[in-house]
């Protein structure tokens, strides 16, 4: 009987040790959900159109994080988003599928995620509301249909390193979707340098929140006539906390992009010509954010953009305005209204129409949770997607 008790206790201790060891190896599980629903009204050159339910950018993301056998931690993320109702990509697009290894000063990402074609977020309902001004355009994308995902997401190998206090250096090689065939070879490379104050320090009365510079080169872009060349884009950004008050907060955001263009592009006949022509764009926003009990309560923002194509035979440019307002009605729930106007001249008028007015009444929901907590809560999955309260 004594031997039996000793054996039983030993077995229980071994089982407890195995369970404890297995618990330590169980990864932290993350779940991020973002619901974006809007009633859209658009009027273009005298013709109007209404979309009853637009759930573009609604996304679900699942992540797993675990401590590695060092000071690093690993993460695996898979996510999908719903596309525009008339998208040629189908109803669902897998926007995030990647592995990441990171520590306090470095970060290595391998897989598909948001491409480094913009430096900052703007306070609009969806990030593609300002895509023509805010992002470097993919010259390999389809010339026939405008699919935002072909410009915003890419397969990549991306590394980031903290070179100084709040100064990040990031380099990437990427594979953007090509038309007409989907080639998974390297067709782009980029480098960015950013001074970025963490969100937790935004309310410390510092005026400068972010300043950044970036370069992006698209490789072997096909030119008219069959030859190919590299297309270089440069961008710069600035975010100022005009009034970093914890309750009544104001900030100013601005970004400019210069596309050196390909030789021989002197007219715009399709979307590919637009991305390959020389251009200069500027986008800026002024935002007021009201915070109640350290949580967003209401936001009003005015965003304006301008883009010019100096190398064309016909004087061609575009400009636009977006007025966005929202109010928080519950935990994660926001209701609001967005008004937008765009004007196009020259070759762009034939491509997009002379002007367009859009009105969107929207209801949004965000949810972020985790199980088996092992790390801090700063790295939310929702940070991977556009934040309309940046």
JOJOPE-V848976 format. One record per residue. N is the residue number from 0. RES is the residue in one small letter. OMEGA is omega in whole degrees, -180 to 180 (999 if undefined). NEAR is the number of other C-alpha atoms within 10 Angstrom. Layout:
N:RES:OMEGA:NEAR
N:RES:OMEGA:NEAR
This chain:
0:x:180:6
1:x:178:7
2:x:-180:8
3:x:179:9
4:x:178:10
5:x:179:11
6:x:-180:12
7:x:179:12
8:x:179:12
9:x:178:12
10:x:180:12
11:x:179:12
12:x:178:12
13:x:179:12
14:x:179:12
15:x:179:12
16:x:180:12
17:x:179:12
18:x:179:12
19:x:180:12
20:x:180:11
21:x:179:11
22:x:179:11
23:x:-179:14
24:x:178:12
25:x:-176:15
26:x:170:19
27:x:-178:18
28:x:-179:19
29:x:175:20
30:x:177:19
31:x:-179:21
32:x:178:18
33:x:179:21
34:x:180:19
35:x:-178:20
36:x:-178:21
37:x:171:22
38:x:-170:16
39:x:171:17
40:x:-180:16
41:x:177:18
42:x:-176:15
43:x:179:17
44:x:176:11
45:x:179:9
46:x:-177:8
47:x:-179:12
48:x:-179:11
49:x:174:14
50:x:-174:12
51:x:-179:11
52:x:175:13
53:x:-179:19
54:x:174:20
55:x:-179:19
56:x:169:23
57:x:-172:21
58:x:176:23
59:x:-178:21
60:x:179:23
61:x:-178:18
62:x:178:21
63:x:180:18
64:x:-178:22
65:x:176:20
66:x:178:18
67:x:-177:13
68:x:-179:7
69:x:176:7
70:x:-178:9
71:x:171:15
72:x:-178:17
73:x:-179:18
74:x:172:19
75:x:-177:20
76:x:170:21
77:x:-177:18
78:x:177:22
79:x:178:17
80:x:176:23
81:x:-174:22
82:x:176:22
83:x:-179:17
84:x:-178:13
85:x:-176:9
86:x:175:16
87:x:180:11
88:x:-176:13
89:x:-176:11
90:x:-175:13
91:x:178:16
92:x:179:15
93:x:-172:17
94:x:180:24
95:x:172:24
96:x:-175:18
97:x:169:19
98:x:-178:19
99:x:173:18
100:x:-175:19
101:x:169:18
102:x:-175:13
103:x:-173:10
104:x:-176:12
105:x:-176:16
106:x:178:18
107:x:-179:18
108:x:-179:20
109:x:-180:18
110:x:180:19
111:x:177:23
112:x:179:24
113:x:-178:18
114:x:-180:22
115:x:-179:25
116:x:174:23
117:x:-176:22
118:x:-177:22
119:x:176:20
120:x:178:19
121:x:-174:27
122:x:175:25
123:x:-177:26
124:x:179:27
125:x:-178:17
126:x:178:19
127:x:174:18
128:x:-179:14
129:x:-172:22
130:x:-177:15
131:x:179:19
132:x:-167:25
133:x:-174:26
134:x:168:23
135:x:-174:25
136:x:-179:24
137:x:-180:25
138:x:177:26
139:x:-174:25
140:x:-178:24
141:x:178:19
142:x:-173:16
143:x:-175:10
144:x:-179:12
145:x:177:14
146:x:-175:17
147:x:-177:19
148:x:179:21
149:x:180:20
150:x:-170:23
151:x:-175:22
152:x:-180:22
153:x:169:23
154:x:-171:23
155:x:164:24
156:x:-172:21
157:x:178:22
158:x:179:19
159:x:-180:19
160:x:178:18
161:x:-174:17
162:x:178:13
163:x:-179:10
164:x:178:9
165:x:-180:12
166:x:-177:16
167:x:173:18
168:x:-177:19
169:x:177:20
170:x:-179:19
171:x:165:20
172:x:-169:20
173:x:174:25
174:x:177:23
175:x:178:28
176:x:-180:23
177:x:178:17
178:x:12:15
179:x:-179:10
180:x:179:10
181:x:-178:12
182:x:-177:12
183:x:176:14
184:x:178:12
185:x:179:16
186:x:177:19
187:x:176:23
188:x:-177:20
189:x:179:21
190:x:178:19
191:x:176:22
192:x:-174:21
193:x:165:20
194:x:-172:19
195:x:176:17
196:x:179:16
197:x:-178:11
198:x:-179:10
199:x:180:8
200:x:-176:10
201:x:-174:17
202:x:-178:15
203:x:175:10
204:x:175:13
205:x:-177:14
206:x:-178:15
207:x:179:17
208:x:-178:21
209:x:168:20
210:x:-174:21
211:x:177:20
212:x:-179:19
213:x:176:22
214:x:178:20
215:x:-180:22
216:x:172:19
217:x:-172:23
218:x:173:18
219:x:176:15
220:x:-177:20
221:x:179:16
222:x:172:16
223:x:-177:12
224:x:174:7
225:x:178:7
226:x:-179:9
227:x:-179:13
228:x:177:14
229:x:-180:16
230:x:-174:24
231:x:175:21
232:x:173:21
233:x:-179:20
234:x:178:24
235:x:-176:21
236:x:-180:21
237:x:175:21
238:x:-180:21
239:x:173:18
240:x:-176:20
241:x:176:19
242:x:-177:17
243:x:178:19
244:x:-177:16
245:x:179:18
246:x:180:17
247:x:-171:12
248:x:176:18
249:x:171:20
250:x:180:19
251:x:-178:20
252:x:179:23
253:x:178:23
254:x:177:26
255:x:-180:23
256:x:174:25
257:x:178:19
258:x:-176:22
259:x:175:17
260:x:176:23
261:x:178:22
262:x:179:14
263:x:177:13
264:x:179:18
265:x:177:17
266:x:179:19
267:x:179:22
268:x:179:14
269:x:-176:17
270:x:180:20
271:x:175:20
272:x:-178:19
273:x:-179:23
274:x:-177:22
275:x:-179:25
276:x:176:24
277:x:-177:23
278:x:174:21
279:x:-180:20
280:x:178:23
281:x:179:20
282:x:-179:23
283:x:179:21
284:x:173:21
285:x:-172:18
286:x:170:23
287:x:179:18
288:x:176:22
289:x:-179:18
290:x:-179:16
291:x:-178:12
292:x:178:8
293:x:176:9
294:x:177:12
295:x:180:16
296:x:180:17
297:x:180:19
298:x:173:21
299:x:-177:21
300:x:175:22
301:x:-178:21
302:x:-179:22
303:x:-180:20
304:x:177:22
305:x:179:19
306:x:-178:21
307:x:179:18
308:x:-171:25
309:x:-174:15
310:x:-177:19
311:x:179:18
312:x:-179:13
313:x:178:14
314:x:-173:14
315:x:175:20
316:x:178:20
317:x:174:21
318:x:-177:20
319:x:179:20
320:x:175:20
321:x:175:23
322:x:-174:19
323:x:176:21
324:x:-180:21
325:x:180:23
326:x:179:17
327:x:-177:18
328:x:180:12
329:x:-179:10
330:x:-180:10
331:x:-177:14
332:x:176:14
333:x:176:19
334:x:-177:18
335:x:-178:19
336:x:178:18
337:x:177:21
338:x:-177:18
339:x:177:21
340:x:177:18
341:x:178:20
342:x:-178:19
343:x:178:20
344:x:178:19
345:x:-178:18
346:x:-179:22
347:x:179:22
348:x:178:15
349:x:-178:13
350:x:-175:15
351:x:-170:17
352:x:-176:15
353:x:179:17
354:x:-180:18
355:x:175:19
356:x:-179:19
357:x:175:18
358:x:-177:19
359:x:170:21
360:x:-169:16
361:x:174:20
362:x:-176:21
363:x:179:20
364:x:175:17
365:x:-179:16
366:x:-179:15
367:x:179:15
368:x:180:13
369:x:177:16
370:x:-178:11
371:x:-175:13
372:x:178:14
373:x:-173:15
374:x:179:12
375:x:-175:7
376:x:-178:11
377:x:-174:10
378:x:180:9
379:x:175:15
380:x:-180:21
381:x:177:18
382:x:179:11
383:x:-177:15
384:x:-179:21
385:x:175:20
386:x:-180:16
387:x:167:16
388:x:-173:17
389:x:999:13
